[in-house]
């Protein structure tokens, strides 16, 4: 029991809050903010490297499943498209066209 009290005192001290009630309130504010953060992840690379396959894998979607990013050997993704993460509604995974072709030159 004394160890738990020491841990609580240390956490309270580290929080910079005057008491446990304020520390808990502050912690809830931080968690609420984190729950509402929007995260956009862009996936890019050279054409044919597997960007769309990676987008599907990170979403736990098979390449042939409805709603999957379309895959192919060369220059399949022609327009930027966002895909939702299956369990985190604030996360979008963006499939970008591959680089290094005449349509999408690496320099531009």
Gaussian input, Z-matrix of N, CA and C with variables (Angstrom, degrees):
# hf/3-21g

backbone

0 1
 N
 C     1     B1
 C     2     B2     1     A1
 N     3     B3     2     A2     1     D1
 C     4     B4     3     A3     2     D2
 C     5     B5     4     A4     3     D3
 N     6     B6     5     A5     4     D4
 C     7     B7     6     A6     5     D5
 C     8     B8     7     A7     6     D6
 N     9     B9     8     A8     7     D7
 C    10    B10     9     A9     8     D8
 C    11    B11    10    A10     9     D9
 N    12    B12    11    A11    10    D10
 C    13    B13    12    A12    11    D11
 C    14    B14    13    A13    12    D12
 N    15    B15    14    A14    13    D13
 C    16    B16    15    A15    14    D14
 C    17    B17    16    A16    15    D15
 N    18    B18    17    A17    16    D16
 C    19    B19    18    A18    17    D17
 C    20    B20    19    A19    18    D18
 N    21    B21    20    A20    19    D19
 C    22    B22    21    A21    20    D20
 C    23    B23    22    A22    21    D21
 N    24    B24    23    A23    22    D22
 C    25    B25    24    A24    23    D23
 C    26    B26    25    A25    24    D24
 N    27    B27    26    A26    25    D25
 C    28    B28    27    A27    26    D26
 C    29    B29    28    A28    27    D27
 N    30    B30    29    A29    28    D28
 C    31    B31    30    A30    29    D29
 C    32    B32    31    A31    30    D30
 N    33    B33    32    A32    31    D31
 C    34    B34    33    A33    32    D32
 C    35    B35    34    A34    33    D33
 N    36    B36    35    A35    34    D34
 C    37    B37    36    A36    35    D35
 C    38    B38    37    A37    36    D36
 N    39    B39    38    A38    37    D37
 C    40    B40    39    A39    38    D38
 C    41    B41    40    A40    39    D39
 N    42    B42    41    A41    40    D40
 C    43    B43    42    A42    41    D41
 C    44    B44    43    A43    42    D42
 N    45    B45    44    A44    43    D43
 C    46    B46    45    A45    44    D44
 C    47    B47    46    A46    45    D45
 N    48    B48    47    A47    46    D46
 C    49    B49    48    A48    47    D47
 C    50    B50    49    A49    48    D48
 N    51    B51    50    A50    49    D49
 C    52    B52    51    A51    50    D50
 C    53    B53    52    A52    51    D51
 N    54    B54    53    A53    52    D52
 C    55    B55    54    A54    53    D53
 C    56    B56    55    A55    54    D54
 N    57    B57    56    A56    55    D55
 C    58    B58    57    A57    56    D56
 C    59    B59    58    A58    57    D57
 N    60    B60    59    A59    58    D58
 C    61    B61    60    A60    59    D59
 C    62    B62    61    A61    60    D60
 N    63    B63    62    A62    61    D61
 C    64    B64    63    A63    62    D62
 C    65    B65    64    A64    63    D63
 N    66    B66    65    A65    64    D64
 C    67    B67    66    A66    65    D65
 C    68    B68    67    A67    66    D66
 N    69    B69    68    A68    67    D67
 C    70    B70    69    A69    68    D68
 C    71    B71    70    A70    69    D69
 N    72    B72    71    A71    70    D70
 C    73    B73    72    A72    71    D71
 C    74    B74    73    A73    72    D72
 N    75    B75    74    A74    73    D73
 C    76    B76    75    A75    74    D74
 C    77    B77    76    A76    75    D75
 N    78    B78    77    A77    76    D76
 C    79    B79    78    A78    77    D77
 C    80    B80    79    A79    78    D78
 N    81    B81    80    A80    79    D79
 C    82    B82    81    A81    80    D80
 C    83    B83    82    A82    81    D81
 N    84    B84    83    A83    82    D82
 C    85    B85    84    A84    83    D83
 C    86    B86    85    A85    84    D84
 N    87    B87    86    A86    85    D85
 C    88    B88    87    A87    86    D86
 C    89    B89    88    A88    87    D87
 N    90    B90    89    A89    88    D88
 C    91    B91    90    A90    89    D89
 C    92    B92    91    A91    90    D90
 N    93    B93    92    A92    91    D91
 C    94    B94    93    A93    92    D92
 C    95    B95    94    A94    93    D93
 N    96    B96    95    A95    94    D94
 C    97    B97    96    A96    95    D95
 C    98    B98    97    A97    96    D96
 N    99    B99    98    A98    97    D97
 C   100   B100    99    A99    98    D98
 C   101   B101   100   A100    99    D99
 N   102   B102   101   A101   100   D100
 C   103   B103   102   A102   101   D101
 C   104   B104   103   A103   102   D102
 N   105   B105   104   A104   103   D103
 C   106   B106   105   A105   104   D104
 C   107   B107   106   A106   105   D105
 N   108   B108   107   A107   106   D106
 C   109   B109   108   A108   107   D107
 C   110   B110   109   A109   108   D108
 N   111   B111   110   A110   109   D109
 C   112   B112   111   A111   110   D110
 C   113   B113   112   A112   111   D111
 N   114   B114   113   A113   112   D112
 C   115   B115   114   A114   113   D113
 C   116   B116   115   A115   114   D114
 N   117   B117   116   A116   115   D115
 C   118   B118   117   A117   116   D116
 C   119   B119   118   A118   117   D117
 N   120   B120   119   A119   118   D118
 C   121   B121   120   A120   119   D119
 C   122   B122   121   A121   120   D120
 N   123   B123   122   A122   121   D121
 C   124   B124   123   A123   122   D122
 C   125   B125   124   A124   123   D123
 N   126   B126   125   A125   124   D124
 C   127   B127   126   A126   125   D125
 C   128   B128   127   A127   126   D126
 N   129   B129   128   A128   127   D127
 C   130   B130   129   A129   128   D128
 C   131   B131   130   A130   129   D129
 N   132   B132   131   A131   130   D130
 C   133   B133   132   A132   131   D131
 C   134   B134   133   A133   132   D132
 N   135   B135   134   A134   133   D133
 C   136   B136   135   A135   134   D134
 C   137   B137   136   A136   135   D135
 N   138   B138   137   A137   136   D136
 C   139   B139   138   A138   137   D137
 C   140   B140   139   A139   138   D138
 N   141   B141   140   A140   139   D139
 C   142   B142   141   A141   140   D140
 C   143   B143   142   A142   141   D141
 N   144   B144   143   A143   142   D142
 C   145   B145   144   A144   143   D143
 C   146   B146   145   A145   144   D144
 N   147   B147   146   A146   145   D145
 C   148   B148   147   A147   146   D146
 C   149   B149   148   A148   147   D147
 N   150   B150   149   A149   148   D148
 C   151   B151   150   A150   149   D149
 C   152   B152   151   A151   150   D150
 N   153   B153   152   A152   151   D151
 C   154   B154   153   A153   152   D152
 C   155   B155   154   A154   153   D153
 N   156   B156   155   A155   154   D154
 C   157   B157   156   A156   155   D155
 C   158   B158   157   A157   156   D156
 N   159   B159   158   A158   157   D157
 C   160   B160   159   A159   158   D158
 C   161   B161   160   A160   159   D159
 N   162   B162   161   A161   160   D160
 C   163   B163   162   A162   161   D161
 C   164   B164   163   A163   162   D162
 N   165   B165   164   A164   163   D163
 C   166   B166   165   A165   164   D164
 C   167   B167   166   A166   165   D165
 N   168   B168   167   A167   166   D166
 C   169   B169   168   A168   167   D167
 C   170   B170   169   A169   168   D168
 N   171   B171   170   A170   169   D169
 C   172   B172   171   A171   170   D170
 C   173   B173   172   A172   171   D171
 N   174   B174   173   A173   172   D172
 C   175   B175   174   A174   173   D173
 C   176   B176   175   A175   174   D174
 N   177   B177   176   A176   175   D175
 C   178   B178   177   A177   176   D176
 C   179   B179   178   A178   177   D177
 N   180   B180   179   A179   178   D178
 C   181   B181   180   A180   179   D179
 C   182   B182   181   A181   180   D180
 N   183   B183   182   A182   181   D181
 C   184   B184   183   A183   182   D182
 C   185   B185   184   A184   183   D183
 N   186   B186   185   A185   184   D184
 C   187   B187   186   A186   185   D185
 C   188   B188   187   A187   186   D186
 N   189   B189   188   A188   187   D187
 C   190   B190   189   A189   188   D188
 C   191   B191   190   A190   189   D189
 N   192   B192   191   A191   190   D190
 C   193   B193   192   A192   191   D191
 C   194   B194   193   A193   192   D192
 N   195   B195   194   A194   193   D193
 C   196   B196   195   A195   194   D194
 C   197   B197   196   A196   195   D195
 N   198   B198   197   A197   196   D196
 C   199   B199   198   A198   197   D197
 C   200   B200   199   A199   198   D198
 N   201   B201   200   A200   199   D199
 C   202   B202   201   A201   200   D200
 C   203   B203   202   A202   201   D201
 N   204   B204   203   A203   202   D202
 C   205   B205   204   A204   203   D203
 C   206   B206   205   A205   204   D204
 N   207   B207   206   A206   205   D205
 C   208   B208   207   A207   206   D206
 C   209   B209   208   A208   207   D207
 N   210   B210   209   A209   208   D208
 C   211   B211   210   A210   209   D209
 C   212   B212   211   A211   210   D210
 N   213   B213   212   A212   211   D211
 C   214   B214   213   A213   212   D212
 C   215   B215   214   A214   213   D213
 N   216   B216   215   A215   214   D214
 C   217   B217   216   A216   215   D215
 C   218   B218   217   A217   216   D216
 N   219   B219   218   A218   217   D217
 C   220   B220   219   A219   218   D218
 C   221   B221   220   A220   219   D219
 N   222   B222   221   A221   220   D220
 C   223   B223   222   A222   221   D221
 C   224   B224   223   A223   222   D222
 N   225   B225   224   A224   223   D223
 C   226   B226   225   A225   224   D224
 C   227   B227   226   A226   225   D225
 N   228   B228   227   A227   226   D226
 C   229   B229   228   A228   227   D227
 C   230   B230   229   A229   228   D228
 N   231   B231   230   A230   229   D229
 C   232   B232   231   A231   230   D230
 C   233   B233   232   A232   231   D231
 N   234   B234   233   A233   232   D232
 C   235   B235   234   A234   233   D233
 C   236   B236   235   A235   234   D234
 N   237   B237   236   A236   235   D235
 C   238   B238   237   A237   236   D236
 C   239   B239   238   A238   237   D237
 N   240   B240   239   A239   238   D238
 C   241   B241   240   A240   239   D239
 C   242   B242   241   A241   240   D240
 N   243   B243   242   A242   241   D241
 C   244   B244   243   A243   242   D242
 C   245   B245   244   A244   243   D243
 N   246   B246   245   A245   244   D244
 C   247   B247   246   A246   245   D245
 C   248   B248   247   A247   246   D246
 N   249   B249   248   A248   247   D247
 C   250   B250   249   A249   248   D248
 C   251   B251   250   A250   249   D249
 N   252   B252   251   A251   250   D250
 C   253   B253   252   A252   251   D251
 C   254   B254   253   A253   252   D252
 N   255   B255   254   A254   253   D253
 C   256   B256   255   A255   254   D254
 C   257   B257   256   A256   255   D255
 N   258   B258   257   A257   256   D256
 C   259   B259   258   A258   257   D257
 C   260   B260   259   A259   258   D258
 N   261   B261   260   A260   259   D259
 C   262   B262   261   A261   260   D260
 C   263   B263   262   A262   261   D261
 N   264   B264   263   A263   262   D262
 C   265   B265   264   A264   263   D263
 C   266   B266   265   A265   264   D264
 N   267   B267   266   A266   265   D265
 C   268   B268   267   A267   266   D266
 C   269   B269   268   A268   267   D267
 N   270   B270   269   A269   268   D268
 C   271   B271   270   A270   269   D269
 C   272   B272   271   A271   270   D270
 N   273   B273   272   A272   271   D271
 C   274   B274   273   A273   272   D272
 C   275   B275   274   A274   273   D273
 N   276   B276   275   A275   274   D274
 C   277   B277   276   A276   275   D275
 C   278   B278   277   A277   276   D276
 N   279   B279   278   A278   277   D277
 C   280   B280   279   A279   278   D278
 C   281   B281   280   A280   279   D279
 N   282   B282   281   A281   280   D280
 C   283   B283   282   A282   281   D281
 C   284   B284   283   A283   282   D282
 N   285   B285   284   A284   283   D283
 C   286   B286   285   A285   284   D284
 C   287   B287   286   A286   285   D285
 N   288   B288   287   A287   286   D286
 C   289   B289   288   A288   287   D287
 C   290   B290   289   A289   288   D288
 N   291   B291   290   A290   289   D289
 C   292   B292   291   A291   290   D290
 C   293   B293   292   A292   291   D291
 N   294   B294   293   A293   292   D292
 C   295   B295   294   A294   293   D293
 C   296   B296   295   A295   294   D294
 N   297   B297   296   A296   295   D295
 C   298   B298   297   A297   296   D296
 C   299   B299   298   A298   297   D297
 N   300   B300   299   A299   298   D298
 C   301   B301   300   A300   299   D299
 C   302   B302   301   A301   300   D300
 N   303   B303   302   A302   301   D301
 C   304   B304   303   A303   302   D302
 C   305   B305   304   A304   303   D303
 N   306   B306   305   A305   304   D304
 C   307   B307   306   A306   305   D305
 C   308   B308   307   A307   306   D306
 N   309   B309   308   A308   307   D307
 C   310   B310   309   A309   308   D308
 C   311   B311   310   A310   309   D309
 N   312   B312   311   A311   310   D310
 C   313   B313   312   A312   311   D311
 C   314   B314   313   A313   312   D312
 N   315   B315   314   A314   313   D313
 C   316   B316   315   A315   314   D314
 C   317   B317   316   A316   315   D315
 N   318   B318   317   A317   316   D316
 C   319   B319   318   A318   317   D317
 C   320   B320   319   A319   318   D318
 N   321   B321   320   A320   319   D319
 C   322   B322   321   A321   320   D320
 C   323   B323   322   A322   321   D321

   B1=1.4467
   B2=1.5227
   B3=1.3176
   B4=1.4630
   B5=1.5232
   B6=1.3443
   B7=1.4640
   B8=1.5305
   B9=1.3430
   B10=1.4582
   B11=1.5232
   B12=1.3049
   B13=1.4644
   B14=1.5187
   B15=1.3331
   B16=1.4666
   B17=1.5293
   B18=1.3333
   B19=1.4645
   B20=1.5308
   B21=1.3329
   B22=1.4597
   B23=1.5255
   B24=1.3321
   B25=1.4710
   B26=1.5326
   B27=1.3261
   B28=1.4674
   B29=1.5302
   B30=1.3388
   B31=1.4586
   B32=1.5196
   B33=1.3209
   B34=1.4548
   B35=1.5220
   B36=1.3038
   B37=1.4603
   B38=1.5332
   B39=1.3288
   B40=1.4654
   B41=1.5283
   B42=1.3253
   B43=1.4617
   B44=1.5217
   B45=1.3158
   B46=1.4594
   B47=1.5203
   B48=1.3160
   B49=1.4686
   B50=1.5256
   B51=1.3405
   B52=1.4659
   B53=1.5328
   B54=1.3490
   B55=1.4628
   B56=1.5282
   B57=1.3223
   B58=1.4571
   B59=1.5263
   B60=1.3155
   B61=1.4641
   B62=1.5335
   B63=1.3204
   B64=1.4639
   B65=1.5380
   B66=1.3063
   B67=1.4645
   B68=1.5319
   B69=1.3288
   B70=1.4616
   B71=1.5244
   B72=1.3212
   B73=1.4614
   B74=1.5239
   B75=1.3161
   B76=1.4703
   B77=1.5347
   B78=1.3261
   B79=1.4671
   B80=1.5260
   B81=1.3221
   B82=1.4711
   B83=1.5243
   B84=1.3355
   B85=1.4606
   B86=1.5278
   B87=1.3251
   B88=1.4647
   B89=1.5226
   B90=1.3207
   B91=1.4716
   B92=1.5290
   B93=1.3231
   B94=1.4637
   B95=1.5196
   B96=1.3318
   B97=1.4619
   B98=1.5257
   B99=1.3285
   B100=1.4649
   B101=1.5221
   B102=1.3297
   B103=1.4630
   B104=1.5226
   B105=1.3179
   B106=1.4555
   B107=1.5238
   B108=1.3174
   B109=1.4604
   B110=1.5262
   B111=1.3175
   B112=1.4595
   B113=1.5205
   B114=1.3230
   B115=1.4557
   B116=1.5182
   B117=1.3226
   B118=1.4539
   B119=1.5177
   B120=1.3336
   B121=1.4576
   B122=1.5247
   B123=1.3387
   B124=1.4626
   B125=1.5219
   B126=1.3304
   B127=1.4610
   B128=1.5294
   B129=1.3269
   B130=1.4551
   B131=1.5168
   B132=1.2984
   B133=1.4609
   B134=1.5098
   B135=1.3151
   B136=1.4617
   B137=1.5283
   B138=1.3067
   B139=1.4627
   B140=1.5284
   B141=1.3305
   B142=1.4590
   B143=1.5156
   B144=1.3350
   B145=1.4727
   B146=1.5226
   B147=1.3338
   B148=1.4579
   B149=1.5158
   B150=1.3273
   B151=1.4643
   B152=1.5253
   B153=1.3321
   B154=1.4639
   B155=1.5225
   B156=1.3122
   B157=1.4678
   B158=1.5235
   B159=1.3255
   B160=1.4613
   B161=1.5305
   B162=1.3393
   B163=1.4738
   B164=1.5269
   B165=1.3204
   B166=1.4634
   B167=1.5238
   B168=1.3139
   B169=1.4713
   B170=1.5197
   B171=1.3133
   B172=1.4694
   B173=1.5318
   B174=1.3292
   B175=1.4688
   B176=1.5218
   B177=1.3356
   B178=1.4616
   B179=1.5306
   B180=1.3392
   B181=1.4566
   B182=1.5260
   B183=1.3290
   B184=1.4641
   B185=1.5250
   B186=1.3271
   B187=1.4622
   B188=1.5239
   B189=1.3335
   B190=1.4678
   B191=1.5339
   B192=1.3079
   B193=1.4684
   B194=1.5286
   B195=1.3392
   B196=1.4626
   B197=1.5317
   B198=1.3134
   B199=1.4575
   B200=1.5167
   B201=1.3355
   B202=1.4679
   B203=1.5174
   B204=1.3282
   B205=1.4580
   B206=1.5275
   B207=1.3248
   B208=1.4633
   B209=1.5312
   B210=1.3194
   B211=1.4632
   B212=1.5292
   B213=1.3202
   B214=1.4588
   B215=1.5141
   B216=1.3058
   B217=1.4612
   B218=1.5177
   B219=1.3177
   B220=1.4629
   B221=1.5155
   B222=1.2751
   B223=1.4633
   B224=1.5299
   B225=1.3117
   B226=1.4636
   B227=1.5275
   B228=1.3274
   B229=1.4661
   B230=1.5236
   B231=1.3198
   B232=1.4618
   B233=1.5338
   B234=1.3139
   B235=1.4621
   B236=1.5171
   B237=1.3060
   B238=1.4646
   B239=1.5284
   B240=1.3332
   B241=1.4632
   B242=1.5236
   B243=1.3237
   B244=1.4668
   B245=1.5230
   B246=1.3375
   B247=1.4556
   B248=1.5220
   B249=1.3323
   B250=1.4667
   B251=1.5227
   B252=1.3118
   B253=1.4627
   B254=1.5298
   B255=1.3358
   B256=1.4687
   B257=1.5226
   B258=1.3141
   B259=1.4696
   B260=1.5270
   B261=1.3171
   B262=1.4670
   B263=1.5261
   B264=1.3371
   B265=1.4582
   B266=1.5234
   B267=1.3136
   B268=1.4611
   B269=1.5211
   B270=1.3262
   B271=1.4677
   B272=1.5268
   B273=1.3346
   B274=1.4659
   B275=1.5185
   B276=1.3257
   B277=1.4591
   B278=1.5244
   B279=1.3248
   B280=1.4527
   B281=1.5224
   B282=1.3275
   B283=1.4634
   B284=1.5282
   B285=1.3306
   B286=1.4589
   B287=1.5239
   B288=1.3275
   B289=1.4623
   B290=1.5282
   B291=1.3226
   B292=1.4583
   B293=1.5202
   B294=1.2970
   B295=1.4638
   B296=1.5195
   B297=1.3359
   B298=1.4547
   B299=1.5109
   B300=1.3323
   B301=1.4641
   B302=1.5224
   B303=1.3202
   B304=1.4672
   B305=1.5341
   B306=1.3365
   B307=1.4706
   B308=1.5278
   B309=1.3180
   B310=1.4612
   B311=1.5327
   B312=1.3123
   B313=1.4592
   B314=1.5277
   B315=1.2954
   B316=1.4597
   B317=1.5231
   B318=1.3119
   B319=1.4735
   B320=1.5182
   B321=1.3323
   B322=1.4613
   B323=1.5070
   A1=111.32
   A2=116.17
   A3=120.45
   A4=110.53
   A5=116.98
   A6=120.40
   A7=111.23
   A8=116.49
   A9=120.51
   A10=110.84
   A11=116.31
   A12=120.16
   A13=110.67
   A14=116.61
   A15=120.43
   A16=110.31
   A17=115.69
   A18=119.60
   A19=110.88
   A20=116.76
   A21=121.06
   A22=109.94
   A23=117.01
   A24=120.31
   A25=111.00
   A26=116.57
   A27=120.72
   A28=110.39
   A29=116.82
   A30=120.23
   A31=111.50
   A32=116.30
   A33=120.84
   A34=110.38
   A35=116.20
   A36=120.73
   A37=110.70
   A38=116.34
   A39=121.23
   A40=112.11
   A41=116.95
   A42=120.69
   A43=112.17
   A44=116.62
   A45=120.13
   A46=113.05
   A47=117.07
   A48=121.49
   A49=109.34
   A50=117.31
   A51=120.15
   A52=114.83
   A53=116.37
   A54=118.45
   A55=109.63
   A56=115.13
   A57=121.16
   A58=112.00
   A59=117.16
   A60=120.95
   A61=110.80
   A62=116.97
   A63=120.88
   A64=111.25
   A65=116.89
   A66=120.95
   A67=110.50
   A68=116.57
   A69=120.91
   A70=110.28
   A71=116.86
   A72=121.37
   A73=110.69
   A74=116.50
   A75=121.67
   A76=110.67
   A77=116.71
   A78=120.69
   A79=110.51
   A80=117.24
   A81=120.60
   A82=111.18
   A83=117.29
   A84=121.16
   A85=111.03
   A86=115.37
   A87=120.17
   A88=110.64
   A89=117.58
   A90=121.16
   A91=110.24
   A92=118.06
   A93=121.08
   A94=111.08
   A95=116.93
   A96=120.60
   A97=110.92
   A98=116.63
   A99=120.29
   A100=111.67
   A101=116.77
   A102=120.57
   A103=111.87
   A104=117.65
   A105=121.55
   A106=113.89
   A107=117.26
   A108=120.91
   A109=109.19
   A110=115.89
   A111=121.13
   A112=107.40
   A113=116.57
   A114=121.99
   A115=108.92
   A116=116.03
   A117=122.92
   A118=108.15
   A119=116.35
   A120=121.95
   A121=107.88
   A122=116.76
   A123=121.28
   A124=108.97
   A125=115.85
   A126=121.65
   A127=107.64
   A128=115.79
   A129=120.76
   A130=110.13
   A131=116.16
   A132=122.28
   A133=109.13
   A134=117.15
   A135=120.25
   A136=109.21
   A137=115.46
   A138=121.28
   A139=110.82
   A140=115.16
   A141=120.84
   A142=115.06
   A143=117.33
   A144=120.19
   A145=113.05
   A146=118.18
   A147=120.51
   A148=114.97
   A149=117.14
   A150=119.82
   A151=111.84
   A152=117.44
   A153=120.91
   A154=111.20
   A155=117.20
   A156=121.00
   A157=109.89
   A158=116.78
   A159=121.01
   A160=110.61
   A161=116.94
   A162=120.76
   A163=109.76
   A164=117.28
   A165=120.72
   A166=111.47
   A167=116.78
   A168=120.45
   A169=111.66
   A170=117.43
   A171=119.97
   A172=110.67
   A173=116.20
   A174=121.47
   A175=111.79
   A176=117.32
   A177=122.90
   A178=111.02
   A179=114.91
   A180=122.99
   A181=107.03
   A182=117.51
   A183=118.85
   A184=108.84
   A185=115.98
   A186=120.74
   A187=113.14
   A188=117.95
   A189=121.39
   A190=112.74
   A191=116.44
   A192=121.07
   A193=110.81
   A194=115.70
   A195=120.03
   A196=109.02
   A197=116.38
   A198=120.95
   A199=113.79
   A200=116.36
   A201=120.08
   A202=109.85
   A203=115.90
   A204=120.56
   A205=107.40
   A206=116.24
   A207=121.14
   A208=109.48
   A209=116.45
   A210=120.33
   A211=110.60
   A212=115.22
   A213=122.25
   A214=108.67
   A215=116.29
   A216=119.69
   A217=112.93
   A218=117.78
   A219=119.48
   A220=110.74
   A221=115.95
   A222=125.42
   A223=114.13
   A224=116.32
   A225=120.95
   A226=110.75
   A227=116.76
   A228=121.04
   A229=108.34
   A230=115.80
   A231=120.23
   A232=111.79
   A233=116.93
   A234=120.96
   A235=109.30
   A236=115.24
   A237=121.55
   A238=108.29
   A239=115.83
   A240=119.83
   A241=109.75
   A242=115.19
   A243=121.43
   A244=109.54
   A245=114.87
   A246=122.06
   A247=108.29
   A248=117.48
   A249=119.47
   A250=111.31
   A251=115.88
   A252=120.25
   A253=106.99
   A254=118.43
   A255=120.15
   A256=115.16
   A257=119.05
   A258=119.44
   A259=113.68
   A260=117.12
   A261=120.53
   A262=108.90
   A263=117.44
   A264=120.58
   A265=114.70
   A266=118.20
   A267=120.97
   A268=112.58
   A269=117.20
   A270=121.31
   A271=109.44
   A272=115.10
   A273=121.32
   A274=107.72
   A275=115.01
   A276=121.23
   A277=106.90
   A278=115.41
   A279=121.61
   A280=110.61
   A281=115.41
   A282=121.85
   A283=107.06
   A284=115.96
   A285=121.28
   A286=110.16
   A287=117.46
   A288=119.25
   A289=110.56
   A290=115.47
   A291=120.09
   A292=111.12
   A293=115.56
   A294=121.60
   A295=111.31
   A296=114.62
   A297=120.01
   A298=114.99
   A299=117.30
   A300=120.40
   A301=108.23
   A302=117.31
   A303=118.82
   A304=111.26
   A305=117.38
   A306=119.98
   A307=112.10
   A308=117.74
   A309=121.32
   A310=108.67
   A311=114.46
   A312=120.00
   A313=109.47
   A314=116.31
   A315=121.63
   A316=112.35
   A317=118.07
   A318=121.28
   A319=112.78
   A320=117.82
   A321=119.96
   A322=111.46
   D1=-40.86
   D2=179.51
   D3=-63.19
   D4=-35.94
   D5=178.76
   D6=-63.13
   D7=-41.15
   D8=178.97
   D9=-64.40
   D10=-41.95
   D11=178.92
   D12=-63.36
   D13=-39.80
   D14=177.34
   D15=-63.72
   D16=-40.46
   D17=178.97
   D18=-63.88
   D19=-42.88
   D20=179.63
   D21=-63.70
   D22=-43.73
   D23=178.25
   D24=-61.07
   D25=-41.64
   D26=-179.50
   D27=-65.34
   D28=-43.89
   D29=178.62
   D30=-63.65
   D31=-41.71
   D32=178.41
   D33=-62.87
   D34=-43.46
   D35=178.65
   D36=-62.03
   D37=-43.83
   D38=179.88
   D39=-65.31
   D40=-29.53
   D41=-176.82
   D42=-71.92
   D43=-25.22
   D44=-177.27
   D45=78.88
   D46=3.45
   D47=179.75
   D48=-88.89
   D49=151.71
   D50=-174.92
   D51=-72.67
   D52=-25.29
   D53=-179.07
   D54=-153.77
   D55=171.44
   D56=-176.03
   D57=-61.76
   D58=-38.68
   D59=-179.93
   D60=-59.18
   D61=-45.72
   D62=179.23
   D63=-68.36
   D64=-37.59
   D65=179.45
   D66=-64.20
   D67=-42.77
   D68=178.59
   D69=-64.85
   D70=-42.72
   D71=178.84
   D72=-61.11
   D73=-44.38
   D74=179.19
   D75=-63.95
   D76=-42.28
   D77=179.18
   D78=-62.37
   D79=-39.81
   D80=178.48
   D81=-64.45
   D82=-39.33
   D83=177.55
   D84=-60.59
   D85=-44.44
   D86=-179.53
   D87=-64.15
   D88=-44.94
   D89=179.44
   D90=-63.50
   D91=-41.99
   D92=178.24
   D93=-60.51
   D94=-42.39
   D95=178.15
   D96=-63.02
   D97=-43.04
   D98=180.00
   D99=-64.95
   D100=-35.06
   D101=178.55
   D102=-65.41
   D103=-21.08
   D104=-175.94
   D105=-107.95
   D106=7.73
   D107=177.74
   D108=-71.43
   D109=133.64
   D110=175.23
   D111=-95.19
   D112=129.30
   D113=-179.72
   D114=-120.07
   D115=121.79
   D116=176.42
   D117=-110.56
   D118=125.05
   D119=-179.89
   D120=-116.73
   D121=118.97
   D122=178.94
   D123=-99.07
   D124=134.29
   D125=-179.91
   D126=-114.50
   D127=121.26
   D128=179.77
   D129=-142.20
   D130=166.11
   D131=179.57
   D132=170.35
   D133=-173.26
   D134=178.96
   D135=-72.17
   D136=148.88
   D137=-179.75
   D138=-53.43
   D139=133.05
   D140=176.47
   D141=84.61
   D142=4.93
   D143=-177.38
   D144=-82.05
   D145=-11.13
   D146=177.50
   D147=104.39
   D148=24.25
   D149=179.78
   D150=-59.52
   D151=-47.10
   D152=-178.65
   D153=-66.88
   D154=-37.04
   D155=175.85
   D156=-62.65
   D157=-40.32
   D158=177.27
   D159=-63.63
   D160=-43.51
   D161=177.54
   D162=-57.21
   D163=-43.93
   D164=178.71
   D165=-66.00
   D166=-42.30
   D167=-178.31
   D168=-64.17
   D169=-43.17
   D170=-178.31
   D171=-67.42
   D172=-23.41
   D173=177.15
   D174=-92.82
   D175=-2.08
   D176=-178.39
   D177=59.40
   D178=45.55
   D179=179.61
   D180=-121.30
   D181=134.59
   D182=177.03
   D183=-73.45
   D184=155.17
   D185=-177.53
   D186=-62.58
   D187=-21.23
   D188=-178.05
   D189=-100.52
   D190=-4.15
   D191=-176.90
   D192=-72.78
   D193=147.98
   D194=176.08
   D195=-60.62
   D196=134.82
   D197=-179.28
   D198=89.93
   D199=-2.27
   D200=178.72
   D201=-76.29
   D202=154.81
   D203=172.25
   D204=-66.31
   D205=133.11
   D206=-178.98
   D207=-67.25
   D208=134.38
   D209=-178.67
   D210=-117.15
   D211=158.09
   D212=177.39
   D213=-171.26
   D214=174.99
   D215=-176.61
   D216=-77.84
   D217=-36.90
   D218=-179.33
   D219=-141.80
   D220=136.88
   D221=171.11
   D222=42.29
   D223=54.02
   D224=178.70
   D225=-84.68
   D226=-44.16
   D227=179.93
   D228=-81.70
   D229=111.11
   D230=-177.74
   D231=-104.42
   D232=-18.99
   D233=179.05
   D234=-133.43
   D235=148.48
   D236=177.89
   D237=-65.26
   D238=134.37
   D239=179.02
   D240=-141.70
   D241=137.70
   D242=178.55
   D243=-96.48
   D244=140.13
   D245=176.67
   D246=-123.37
   D247=136.40
   D248=179.65
   D249=-76.22
   D250=146.71
   D251=172.05
   D252=-74.98
   D253=142.14
   D254=-173.87
   D255=-68.77
   D256=-25.37
   D257=-176.55
   D258=-122.46
   D259=-8.75
   D260=-179.77
   D261=-121.56
   D262=97.26
   D263=-173.62
   D264=-62.92
   D265=-19.77
   D266=-179.40
   D267=-89.54
   D268=3.67
   D269=-178.46
   D270=-109.81
   D271=127.82
   D272=174.38
   D273=-120.41
   D274=138.40
   D275=177.95
   D276=-112.51
   D277=119.66
   D278=-175.08
   D279=-98.84
   D280=125.60
   D281=176.29
   D282=-95.49
   D283=116.17
   D284=-178.65
   D285=-102.82
   D286=153.07
   D287=176.25
   D288=-58.62
   D289=147.34
   D290=177.24
   D291=-69.63
   D292=156.04
   D293=-177.64
   D294=-99.98
   D295=159.53
   D296=171.60
   D297=96.66
   D298=16.96
   D299=175.04
   D300=-113.66
   D301=174.63
   D302=179.64
   D303=-66.57
   D304=-26.34
   D305=178.81
   D306=-80.64
   D307=-31.08
   D308=-176.90
   D309=-134.04
   D310=81.39
   D311=-178.76
   D312=-72.74
   D313=141.81
   D314=-176.54
   D315=-58.42
   D316=-35.92
   D317=-177.40
   D318=-72.60
   D319=-23.15
   D320=-176.54
   D321=-116.69

